[in-house]
């Protein structure tokens, strides 16, 4: 049995007993009637960094399909199948013109982040207007903001005030930032830019870019 996680973007794999009444770890060990601790999560984690998983289905081809809350669909296939049926995909979260106007974006890890990085914003969790600290953040054209996820669940930095499928993330969208993950974005034009977390829309922030 596969279970999706909308907060962390993980897929978990459980086995079932023969009578299908109890859960087992993939190695056959029974899952106790207590909360699964962080030490045991790795035993169940089948995949990660999918974003907000909203649905899992077995397709007519027998493969597992994963739907996430930005509308993307992933098909999970065995490595042997992928090797024999190679398919190349390309994806851009922003139109190329907007990418050029807004500047370059990238995701790093906390371990690769320079100690003297400026314009840092800490993602502290689901706390409304205090979810991103500082908020708002004031920078100048040409500056780069670095977001660091200090929470225990994944979050995003997605342009817009509230979720709207027609406008959200059109200017910038980090995708899922895992715990201790880092996202950087350089701003090339002045203005005020609202953003929020796609997984937790109550998390809101603002960037003020001056000349």
MOTA-V480661 format. One line per field, one symbol per residue. ss: DSSP state (2 for helix, 1 for strand, 0 for the rest). psi: psi as a letter, one per 40 degrees, with the letter a starting at -180 (. if undefined). burial: 1 if it has 16 or more other ideal C-beta (glycine too) atoms within 10 Angstrom, else 0. A space follows every 10 residues. Layout:
ss->???
psi->???
burial->???
This chain:
ss->0111000000 1110110000 0011000001 0000000222 2222111000 0011111100 0001111100 0011110022 2222000000 0000022222 2200111112 2200000001 1110000222 0110001111 0001111110 0000100110 0000000000 0010001000 1111110000 1111110000 0001111111 0
psi->hihihddefi hihiiiidef eiiiideehi hifihhidde dddehdiife ahheihihie eeihhhhiee eihhhhiidd dddeghhhii hheiiddddd ddaiiihaid dehidfhifi hhheagfbee dhhihihhii heihhhhhhe ieiiiighii dihheddhed dihdahhihe ihhihhheii ihhiiihddg eehiiihhhi .
burial->0101111111 1100000000 0010000000 0000000000 0001001001 1110000000 0001011111 0000001000 0000000000 0001000010 0110101000 0000000010 1111110000 1100101010 0011111110 1011111111 0000000110 1111111100 1111111000 0010111111 0011111010 0
